[in-house]
Amino acid sequence: MKSLVSVLLIIIIVSGRVVAQTKVAAADILAQVNRGEAVTYKNAEITGNLDLTQLANKKLKKFADEDNDRSTKEYISTVTAPLTFSNCTFTGKVLAYYNPDQGIMYFNNNDKKNEIYNTNFDKAVRFENCTFEQEATFKYSQFKEGISFASSQFKDEAFFKYTKFEQAPDFSKVKFNDGAVFKYVHFPAGTNFSQAVFTEDADFKYAKFTGNTNFEKAQFNGLANFKYADFSDDVKLQGIAFNGTKDFKYTQLGGRKFSEVVSGEKNK
């Protein structure tokens, strides 16, 4: 009997090691990206900041800063191979956008760096059933192929302002525990936010949804800001819930007022 118990304990311990998350340094992943290798991790804990804005292929691009009418340097890094993360935890920040001046008060504007760093993705990117412990920033990023965050959880802020999706992104069953920003994003047909949960503010101001979009059973528990957003007629809203405040001022759905539509869909 004791032998049988010992065997069972060994099996449980070994099984536990199989499903346990293996620690992987973000620096090792960045090295793979810089070599142009496809990145695939499952059941891994990614330690350190995964900063994709400082890749070896970083290039300089200049443009006019509309906020202060001064020249700002934009550096663009490009991830050239697919990224696939399944059931992974990111303990540090995940950055595809970085502004050194953000959050810093300058008494002299000449002290500002006036630099921003962006990252584009040439191949498919998947963060499925993953947990982001700190902020995840994809502001201004361009995703040329498929992108999925299905069943993932953002414990800190998630920034997708001005993000460009060439193919429909999948945010189904995603939990946003902090603010989620999708301001100015043009979503292609097939975008999926079904069963997504927004615990805090969800900013979709000026967003445009082209073609079929799925918001079935999505929950908005904080401010749902869809001011100036534009939806096509082909949007699924069955079971959508607005449990916090909401702003549908100037929001359009196929030429109709969005608020008039969602008020009848909430409890279906």
C-alpha positions in Angstrom: 0.0 0.0 0.0 2.8 2.4 0.9 4.5 1.6 -2.4 1.3 2.5 -4.3 1.0 5.8 -2.4 4.6 6.6 -3.2 4.1 6.0 -6.9 1.0 8.2 -6.9 2.9 11.0 -5.2 5.7 10.7 -7.7 3.1 10.9 -10.6 1.5 14.0 -9.0 4.8 15.7 -8.5 6.0 15.0 -12.1 2.6 16.1 -13.4 2.9 19.3 -11.4 6.3 20.0 -13.0 4.8 19.5 -16.5 2.1 22.1 -16.0 4.1 24.5 -13.9 5.3 27.6 -15.6 9.0 27.7 -16.6 10.7 31.0 -16.1 12.1 32.7 -19.2 14.0 35.9 -19.2 12.5 38.6 -21.4 16.1 39.3 -22.6 16.3 35.8 -24.1 13.1 36.4 -26.0 14.4 39.7 -27.3 17.6 37.9 -28.5 15.4 35.5 -30.5 13.4 38.4 -32.0 16.6 40.2 -33.0 17.8 37.0 -34.8 14.6 36.9 -36.7 13.5 33.6 -35.2 9.9 32.6 -34.6 9.1 32.8 -30.9 6.9 30.1 -29.3 6.3 29.6 -25.5 3.7 27.7 -23.6 3.2 27.6 -19.8 6.0 30.1 -19.2 6.6 32.9 -16.8 8.3 35.8 -18.7 10.4 37.8 -16.2 11.6 41.3 -16.8 10.3 43.9 -19.2 9.6 42.7 -22.7 10.6 45.9 -24.4 10.2 45.5 -28.2 10.9 49.1 -28.9 14.7 48.8 -28.9 15.3 46.1 -31.5 18.4 45.8 -33.6 16.6 46.8 -36.8 15.3 50.1 -35.2 15.0 52.9 -37.8 14.6 56.6 -37.4 11.6 58.5 -38.9 10.9 62.2 -38.4 7.4 63.7 -38.2 5.8 66.9 -36.9 4.5 66.8 -33.4 0.9 68.3 -33.5 0.9 69.0 -29.8 3.7 71.5 -29.6 4.6 72.0 -33.3 8.1 70.8 -32.8 10.0 68.1 -34.6 9.8 64.8 -32.9 12.0 61.8 -33.6 10.1 58.5 -34.1 12.1 55.3 -34.0 10.4 52.2 -35.4 11.4 48.6 -34.6 10.0 45.7 -36.5 9.2 42.1 -35.3 9.8 40.1 -38.5 8.8 36.6 -37.2 5.7 35.2 -35.6 5.2 35.5 -31.8 3.2 32.8 -30.0 2.5 32.8 -26.3 0.1 30.4 -24.7 -0.8 30.3 -21.0 2.1 32.6 -20.2 2.5 35.2 -17.5 4.4 38.4 -18.1 5.6 39.7 -14.8 7.1 42.9 -16.3 5.9 45.4 -18.8 5.2 44.5 -22.4 6.1 47.5 -24.5 5.6 48.1 -28.2 5.5 51.9 -27.6 7.6 54.1 -25.4 7.8 57.8 -24.8 10.7 58.9 -22.5 8.9 62.2 -21.8 5.7 60.6 -20.7 4.9 61.3 -17.0 7.8 63.7 -16.6 7.2 67.4 -15.8 9.7 69.8 -17.5 10.2 73.4 -16.5 12.0 74.0 -19.8 10.7 72.5 -23.0 14.2 72.3 -24.4 14.9 69.6 -21.9 12.4 67.2 -23.5 13.8 64.4 -25.6 11.0 64.7 -28.1 11.4 61.0 -29.0 9.0 58.1 -29.3 9.7 54.5 -30.0 7.1 52.2 -31.8 7.1 48.6 -32.8 5.4 47.0 -35.8 4.6 43.3 -36.4 5.1 41.7 -39.8 3.8 38.2 -38.9 1.1 36.7 -36.7 1.0 37.5 -33.0 -0.8 35.4 -30.4 -1.0 36.1 -26.7 -3.7 33.5 -25.8 -4.8 32.7 -22.2 -1.9 34.9 -21.0 -1.7 37.2 -18.0 -0.1 40.7 -18.1 0.9 41.7 -14.6 2.0 45.2 -15.6 1.0 47.6 -18.4 0.9 46.4 -22.0 1.3 49.1 -24.5 0.8 48.7 -28.3 0.1 52.3 -29.1 0.6 53.1 -32.8 1.7 49.6 -33.5 0.8 48.0 -36.9 -0.2 44.3 -37.0 0.1 43.1 -40.6 -1.2 39.6 -39.9 -3.5 37.9 -37.4 -3.5 39.1 -33.8 -5.1 37.3 -30.8 -5.4 38.1 -27.1 -8.2 35.5 -26.6 -8.9 34.6 -22.9 -6.0 36.7 -21.6 -6.1 39.0 -18.6 -4.6 42.5 -18.3 -4.1 43.3 -14.7 -2.7 46.8 -15.4 -3.5 49.3 -18.2 -3.8 48.1 -21.8 -3.0 50.7 -24.4 -4.1 50.2 -28.0 -4.5 53.9 -29.0 -4.0 54.5 -32.8 -3.1 50.8 -33.2 -3.5 49.5 -36.8 -5.0 46.1 -37.3 -4.7 44.8 -40.9 -6.7 41.7 -39.9 -9.4 41.4 -37.4 -8.1 41.1 -33.8 -9.5 38.6 -31.3 -10.2 40.0 -27.8 -12.8 37.4 -27.0 -13.1 36.5 -23.2 -10.4 39.0 -22.4 -10.5 40.5 -18.9 -9.3 44.1 -18.6 -8.8 44.7 -14.8 -7.6 48.3 -15.4 -8.2 50.9 -18.1 -8.4 49.7 -21.7 -7.7 52.3 -24.4 -8.7 51.7 -28.0 -9.1 55.4 -29.0 -8.9 56.2 -32.7 -8.6 52.5 -33.7 -10.2 51.4 -37.0 -11.2 47.8 -36.5 -11.5 45.6 -39.6 -14.4 43.2 -40.2 -14.5 40.2 -37.9 -13.2 42.0 -34.8 -14.2 39.9 -31.7 -14.8 41.3 -28.2 -17.4 38.7 -27.3 -17.5 37.9 -23.5 -14.8 40.5 -22.8 -15.0 42.1 -19.4 -14.0 45.7 -18.8 -13.7 46.3 -15.1 -12.6 49.9 -15.3 -12.8 52.5 -18.0 -13.0 51.4 -21.6 -12.1 54.1 -24.1 -13.3 53.5 -27.7 -13.7 57.2 -28.4 -13.4 57.9 -32.2 -13.1 54.2 -32.9 -14.5 52.9 -36.2 -15.8 49.3 -36.6 -15.9 48.2 -40.3 -18.1 45.2 -41.1 -19.2 42.5 -38.7 -18.1 43.0 -35.1 -18.9 40.8 -32.1 -19.6 42.3 -28.7 -22.0 39.5 -27.5 -22.1 39.1 -23.8 -19.4 41.8 -23.2 -19.5 43.5 -19.8 -18.7 47.1 -19.2 -18.4 47.7 -15.5 -16.8 51.1 -15.6 -17.1 54.0 -18.0 -17.9 52.7 -21.5 -16.8 55.6 -23.7 -17.9 55.2 -27.3 -18.2 59.0 -28.0 -17.9 59.6 -31.8 -17.5 55.9 -32.5 -18.9 54.6 -35.7 -20.3 51.1 -36.2 -21.6 49.3 -39.3 -25.0 47.6 -39.2 -23.4 44.2 -38.9 -22.6 44.3 -35.2 -23.6 41.6 -32.6 -24.8 43.1 -29.3 -26.8 40.3 -27.8 -26.3 40.0 -24.1 -24.0 43.1 -23.9 -24.1 44.7 -20.4 -23.4 48.3 -19.4 -23.2 48.2 -15.6 -21.3 51.5 -15.2 -21.6 54.8 -16.8 -21.6 55.2 -20.6 -21.1 57.8 -23.2 -22.7 57.3 -26.7 -22.7 61.0 -27.7 -22.5 61.2 -31.5 -22.0 57.5 -31.7 -23.4 56.0 -34.9 -24.6 52.5 -35.9 -25.4 52.4 -39.6 -26.6 56.0 -39.4 -28.7 55.4 -36.3 -28.0 56.5 -32.7 -26.1 53.8 -31.0 -27.7 54.4 -27.6 -31.2 53.6 -29.1 -29.9 50.2 -30.2 -28.0 49.0 -27.2 -30.8 50.0 -24.8 -32.9 47.3 -26.4 -30.1 44.7 -26.5 -28.8 44.8 -23.0 -31.1 42.2 -21.5 -31.4 39.9 -24.5 
